Amino acid sequence: MNHLALPLKITICWELLTITLLVILMIAVIICDFEQSAGNQQIKFSVGSSETIRNPLHSSLLAINEDRVHEIKYKLMLLATQHKNNCRKFSSKYLNNKEDNIDNLKPINVYNNFKESRSLILKQEKDKLGIYCLVNNVNKHTYIGSSIHLANRMKNYLNPAFLKSKQNINMPITKALLKYDTHNFSLWILEYVDINDISIRETYYITSVMPYYNVLKQGYSSLGYVHTEETKKLLSELAKNRVHSFETKSLIARRLTGENNPFYNKSHSIESKRRIMEARSAYSVYVYDSYKHLLVIFPSVLSLSKLIKCNHSTLVEVIKDNKLFRGEWYMSNIPHNIEDTPVIKDIYSEECKKLIEAFNNNSHIKKAIFVYDIDMNFINKYNGVMAAARSLNFSHEAIKKKALAKEVYNNYYFSYERIDNSNNILVKK
């Protein structure tokens, strides 16, 4: 139907003009008939006679007018019939033109089978923004769209639950994807664009191709739109008071069960399971001091983060990167040595409370610096690079640079980790 936008306007205008002319002439005919029946017959009464005499001149004029009106009516009816037939031919011509103007398109990526190329699409189009074209391989109809996350958009198109959702089911492209199935579509990536030009380039392709499945004839994006405070408050209140009925809950559950579930007939990889475990903190935390002595074992990251007043994600990063935490402790989700036994065996004991207090007292330390002489003898530990610079009267930039490079500076050796004096190596997990 998108191809008939301009022709339909012309057709409607012609039909309105024809109807207007017909109405005007019908009114003229009615007036003429009324005049003829009401007053245009001149009746002449003769005394002693009941004969009615017409005016011959007027009767001839009426006959001429009546013939003329019938002739005009016949011609208009003939014209209307011809116009109607022409409109049918005109509409049929465009309806039968099933292919969109895609011959001049030069896509940079083509996936001939949309369904089977799912994994490749999600891999190659990850974190990319641009213009895409969905081509129906059966009838060559197309849809032009844009997205700032191409991989996510394609994942939605390949999800039957998304296509059948209430807000999407009436879109022409979703109806086509459900009717012909996604394996009968091809995906063309037309170009990758800057976020500021995405609507302009989408409009260009839409006007060039005239895609059959596009409802709007120009690119549209709500990117960058910010709701007013009043709208935000209203949306918040609506969300708070929204309660799904039992029927709605049942429909939602039905949409996400069985084959409609995006994770249907799939399983998590080992890497995914590890990430899920990390996110849920479903592992123990082994706490070591800077000398690599096992101090205590906490049941989870969450339990430890609450005790030492630290963000959960921060502790996860410390464990992942094996960083020295608050200048004195290492943390790990696996033991450094399987034979190690913790110094503190009960996390509810007085010793553990003292350790937690020490954690909290060092909360201001982000990155401690250890200072050694040229023979690797320990001199001092400072709470940070700035504290060491003030005490030794050195430039903090120089200390930072030499600590990262692990080089001697003015007969001093600076390190972000404690050094084992026995064999001059960094004490690491």
MOSUL-V951668 format. One record per residue. N is the residue number from 1. PSI is psi in whole degrees, 0 to 359 (* if undefined). Layout:
n = [N	N]
psi = [PSI	PSI]
//
This chain:
n = [1	2	3	4	5	6	7	8	9	10	11	12	13	14	15	16	17	18	19	20	21	22	23	24	25	26	27	28	29	30	31	32	33	34	35	36	37	38	39	40	41	42	43	44	45	46	47	48	49	50	51	52	53	54	55	56	57	58	59	60	61	62	63	64	65	66	67	68	69	70	71	72	73	74	75	76	77	78	79	80	81	82	83	84	85	86	87	88	89	90	91	92	93	94	95	96	97	98	99	100	101	102	103	104	105	106	107	108	109	110	111	112	113	114	115	116	117	118	119	120	121	122	123	124	125	126	127	128	129	130	131	132	133	134	135	136	137	138	139	140	141	142	143	144	145	146	147	148	149	150	151	152	153	154	155	156	157	158	159	160	161	162	163	164	165	166	167	168	169	170	171	172	173	174	175	176	177	178	179	180	181	182	183	184	185	186	187	188	189	190	191	192	193	194	195	196	197	198	199	200	201	202	203	204	205	206	207	208	209	210	211	212	213	214	215	216	217	218	219	220	221	222	223	224	225	226	227	228	229	230	231	232	233	234	235	236	237	238	239	240	241	242	243	244	245	246	247	248	249	250	251	252	253	254	255	256	257	258	259	260	261	262	263	264	265	266	267	268	269	270	271	272	273	274	275	276	277	278	279	280	281	282	283	284	285	286	287	288	289	290	291	292	293	294	295	296	297	298	299	300	301	302	303	304	305	306	307	308	309	310	311	312	313	314	315	316	317	318	319	320	321	322	323	324	325	326	327	328	329	330	331	332	333	334	335	336	337	338	339	340	341	342	343	344	345	346	347	348	349	350	351	352	353	354	355	356	357	358	359	360	361	362	363	364	365	366	367	368	369	370	371	372	373	374	375	376	377	378	379	380	381	382	383	384	385	386	387	388	389	390	391	392	393	394	395	396	397	398	399	400	401	402	403	404	405	406	407	408	409	410	411	412	413	414	415	416	417	418	419	420	421	422	423	424	425	426	427	428	429]
psi = [341	334	342	12	306	313	324	325	317	318	315	319	316	318	318	319	317	315	320	314	319	319	317	315	325	321	318	320	317	317	318	316	321	317	321	319	334	322	350	352	114	117	131	120	132	140	132	11	142	11	134	132	128	157	114	323	316	325	321	322	319	321	318	314	319	317	320	317	315	325	316	318	319	317	320	320	320	318	318	321	316	319	321	317	321	320	320	316	320	315	319	325	317	328	327	348	87	347	135	170	75	5	328	0	142	81	150	335	136	129	104	331	104	318	311	340	15	306	321	320	312	331	312	330	12	135	30	149	142	195	136	163	125	123	125	114	347	310	3	16	154	166	130	131	175	157	148	352	85	319	317	321	317	326	323	317	330	4	110	326	321	317	326	359	157	323	348	343	333	0	138	320	323	323	319	319	324	323	311	347	149	339	347	14	151	148	124	125	110	315	155	132	166	149	332	342	6	319	323	315	326	317	320	312	324	314	334	320	330	61	140	323	354	131	311	147	19	156	144	140	137	14	129	351	136	126	148	165	323	317	318	318	319	316	323	316	320	321	323	321	1	123	121	139	168	322	319	317	321	319	319	316	321	325	337	18	155	221	341	343	128	336	18	132	32	169	153	143	169	320	318	319	322	319	322	319	319	318	323	356	37	49	158	157	121	121	123	153	180	347	4	31	131	121	309	160	120	149	333	165	320	316	321	318	325	325	322	10	53	148	140	314	329	316	322	318	321	317	317	317	354	48	154	120	124	34	3	343	145	153	144	155	359	150	143	321	124	337	353	142	137	145	319	117	343	118	352	8	170	323	319	324	320	321	317	322	320	320	312	327	335	16	339	348	119	317	101	159	129	135	132	157	185	339	13	30	132	133	306	162	128	154	349	175	320	320	320	321	319	320	320	355	43	165	133	330	321	318	316	316	315	329	321	322	348	51	157	141	117	47	19	149	123	139	148	357	158	143	136	112	337	322	18	46	155	138	106	159	*]
//
